[in-house]
């Protein structure tokens, strides 16, 4: 996401869902209503990280994975995962085309529509 510039977005609500069973990204995205509803802005994810900068209770799951679907500067959709590491947030990303399987009990974030 280096070099990505996001336009200001209108105020919106982000919601999360608990993943009830293990799944790959494409079925999760489809269940959320497609890419348009699953995708959130990188700035929205970082705002949530800032609100729980020290691992406080909040929307982000501090005892597991938090999954966000975010586009890079070229338009490719990525699954971005944030996990609390005890002394800060670990963040990594992979293409939604990669056949990674998320374990059940993750938080999956999407637009509130």
WORA-V121872 format. One record per helix or strand. SS is the DSSP state (A for helix, B for strand). FROM is the first residue (numbers start at 0). TO is the last residue. If there is no record, write none. Layout:
SS_FROM_TO / SS_FROM_TO
//
This chain:
B_13_17 / B_22_22 / A_24_31 / A_34_37 / B_38_38 / A_41_50 / B_64_70 / B_76_83 / B_88_94 / B_101_101 / B_106_110
//
